[in-house]
Amino acid sequence: MLEKAHIVCHCLAIEGADGLILVDTGFGTDDARNPKQLGQPFRALMAPQPTLAETALQQLEALGFSAGDVKHVVTTHLDLDHTGGLPDFPQAEVHVLATELEAAFNPKLNERARYVASHWRHGPRWVEHRAEQGGDSWFGFESVRIVPGFETEVLMVPLVGHSRGHTGVAVRNGEGWLLHCGDSYFNHGQVESPPSCPPVIGFYQRILAADNAARVANTERLRELAATHGDEVTLLCSHDPRELEREQARAAAAATA
């Protein structure tokens, strides 16, 4: 029997001299005010609880920033729980892999429920990136360098499978790297050795994957990355509450150091 699991929507904010970069936006203010726009299938399966206080916009405002301070949004993919905040940052450039933008604008029958067109009805300033053009090698993964001139190095690391154009986002963090893996995995146990995963989460990942074989292969590659370069690269995904708590604790410790 499948049991309920608690998941979160984990976004990143990167501060630079010229503004902020967001990695994903989670649910937005429109979602909190009108959760029905997320669609009945998603609401029935996931029972989301979007609130205004937990939107990226209000959390940034609580830190003293405004919507206009967000200059770039880097999307791991365009699923509805990752893009709800796009209308809250209408001036930001929105970076996305070209294959993901194509999937969102021309979804196959089994993809339609994952994308919510109202999240980009305002006409985002899309910036398409192609993994096959100008890629660099990053710990054995292909990558796409973005936001030239920003003092923090930010890379898109294609990790397809969950969706057609899914990508991780690597951020230089001092002497090491933080890799936001998006929905490449949902639970920390999947990138540990030996791997483990709650059955309900494994089931959800399989039924939602655009290419499950590619998703599994990339999760295995991430597990190998953690095992061989864990001292240089910290992995986190979008939906694991334990990883969110870990990063919140690190941020709090850094702020008081």
ZAMARGU-4260 file (C-alpha; in steps of 0.2 Angstrom, whole numbers, plus 5000, padded with zeros to 4 digits):
<rodrens>
0) 5000/5000/5000 | 5006/5017/4996 | 5007/5030/5010 | 5007/5049/5010 | 5024/5058/5009
5) 5028/5076/5013 | 5037/5086/4999 | 5042/5104/4997 | 5047/5116/4983 | 5065/5121/4985
10) 5071/5136/4976 | 5087/5145/4976 | 5091/5164/4977 | 5108/5170/4972 | 5113/5187/4976
15) 5125/5197/4965 | 5130/5215/4964 | 5118/5218/4950 | 5103/5209/4957 | 5097/5192/4960
20) 5096/5175/4951 | 5082/5163/4955 | 5083/5145/4952 | 5065/5140/4950 | 5050/5150/4957
25) 5039/5137/4965 | 5021/5141/4967 | 5017/5160/4964 | 5005/5172/4971 | 4991/5168/4958
30) 4992/5150/4963 | 4990/5154/4981 | 4975/5165/4977 | 4967/5153/4965 | 4974/5135/4967
35) 4961/5128/4956 | 4972/5134/4941 | 4984/5120/4945 | 4972/5108/4938 | 4962/5094/4946
40) 4974/5080/4942 | 4988/5088/4951 | 4978/5094/4965 | 4970/5076/4968 | 4987/5068/4967
45) 4998/5080/4977 | 4986/5090/4988 | 4996/5106/4986 | 4995/5120/4999 | 5002/5136/4991
50) 5002/5151/5003 | 5006/5169/5000 | 5019/5169/5014 | 5029/5155/5006 | 5030/5162/4988
55) 5047/5167/4982 | 5041/5185/4980 | 5035/5187/4998 | 5050/5178/5005 | 5062/5189/4995
60) 5052/5204/5001 | 5054/5199/5019 | 5073/5199/5016 | 5072/5217/5009 | 5072/5214/4991
65) 5059/5218/4978 | 5052/5209/4962 | 5063/5221/4951 | 5079/5214/4960 | 5077/5197/4952
70) 5086/5199/4935 | 5086/5181/4930 | 5076/5165/4933 | 5084/5149/4929 | 5071/5135/4927
75) 5076/5117/4930 | 5060/5113/4919 | 5043/5121/4917 | 5031/5110/4927 | 5018/5119/4936
80) 5025/5118/4953 | 5041/5126/4947 | 5035/5140/4937 | 5020/5148/4947 | 5030/5162/4952
85) 5035/5168/4935 | 5021/5181/4934 | 5028/5188/4950 | 5045/5193/4941 | 5039/5199/4924
90) 5055/5209/4921 | 5067/5194/4924 | 5075/5185/4909 | 5069/5167/4910 | 5082/5154/4906
95) 5076/5137/4899 | 5082/5123/4888 | 5075/5124/4871 | 5068/5106/4872 | 5058/5110/4888
100) 5051/5126/4880 | 5045/5116/4865 | 5037/5103/4876 | 5028/5116/4886 | 5021/5125/4871
105) 5018/5110/4861 | 5014/5096/4874 | 5010/5078/4870 | 4994/5071/4876 | 5002/5064/4892
110) 5012/5080/4895 | 4997/5092/4896 | 4993/5091/4914 | 5011/5096/4919 | 5011/5113/4911
115) 5000/5127/4916 | 4999/5140/4902 | 4993/5154/4914 | 5011/5154/4922 | 5017/5162/4906
120) 5002/5171/4899 | 5011/5188/4904 | 5024/5184/4891 | 5041/5180/4900 | 5057/5186/4893
125) 5062/5168/4887 | 5081/5165/4885 | 5083/5148/4876 | 5098/5137/4878 | 5103/5122/4868
130) 5114/5109/4877 | 5122/5104/4860 | 5129/5122/4857 | 5144/5129/4867 | 5143/5116/4880
135) 5158/5113/4893 | 5162/5097/4903 | 5158/5099/4921 | 5163/5083/4932 | 5159/5072/4917
140) 5142/5081/4913 | 5139/5092/4898 | 5135/5110/4904 | 5129/5126/4897 | 5136/5142/4904
145) 5124/5156/4907 | 5122/5174/4913 | 5139/5180/4907 | 5147/5193/4918 | 5138/5188/4934
150) 5151/5186/4947 | 5144/5169/4953 | 5146/5156/4940 | 5130/5147/4935 | 5128/5132/4924
155) 5114/5123/4917 | 5118/5104/4917 | 5106/5094/4907 | 5098/5080/4916 | 5083/5074/4905
160) 5071/5061/4909 | 5059/5069/4922 | 5054/5080/4907 | 5060/5082/4890 | 5071/5097/4893
165) 5074/5095/4912 | 5091/5102/4918 | 5101/5104/4934 | 5108/5121/4939 | 5126/5121/4946
170) 5131/5136/4956 | 5149/5140/4962 | 5148/5141/4980 | 5165/5147/4987 | 5178/5134/4983
175) 5164/5121/4979 | 5148/5119/4969 | 5130/5117/4974 | 5120/5107/4961 | 5101/5110/4961
180) 5095/5094/4953 | 5077/5099/4951 | 5066/5083/4949 | 5080/5072/4944 | 5077/5063/4961
185) 5064/5067/4975 | 5072/5059/4990 | 5090/5060/4997 | 5091/5041/4998 | 5091/5040/4979
190) 5109/5048/4978 | 5116/5038/4993 | 5124/5021/4993 | 5115/5010/4994 | 5101/5019/4986
195) 5083/5019/4994 | 5067/5028/4990 | 5049/5028/4998 | 5038/5018/4987 | 5025/5032/4984
200) 5039/5043/4978 | 5046/5030/4967 | 5029/5027/4959 | 5026/5046/4956 | 5042/5048/4948
205) 5039/5033/4936 | 5022/5038/4930 | 5027/5057/4928 | 5044/5054/4918 | 5044/5059/4900
210) 5059/5046/4898 | 5060/5035/4913 | 5076/5026/4907 | 5085/5042/4905 | 5079/5048/4922
215) 5085/5032/4930 | 5102/5034/4921 | 5104/5052/4926 | 5100/5048/4944 | 5113/5034/4944
220) 5126/5047/4937 | 5121/5059/4951 | 5124/5045/4964 | 5141/5042/4957 | 5145/5061/4957
225) 5140/5062/4975 | 5151/5047/4979 | 5166/5052/4970 | 5165/5071/4972 | 5155/5074/4987
230) 5168/5085/4995 | 5167/5097/4980 | 5149/5096/4975 | 5133/5097/4986 | 5117/5089/4978
235) 5100/5095/4982 | 5083/5092/4974 | 5067/5102/4973 | 5056/5092/4984 | 5066/5084/4999
240) 5061/5092/5015 | 5077/5085/5024 | 5088/5093/5011 | 5079/5110/5013 | 5082/5109/5031
245) 5100/5105/5029 | 5103/5120/5017 | 5093/5132/5029 | 5104/5126/5043 | 5119/5130/5033
250) 5113/5147/5028 | 5109/5151/5046 | 5126/5146/5052 | 5134/5156/5038 | 5124/5172/5043
255) 5129/5171/5061 | 5148/5167/5058
</rodrens>
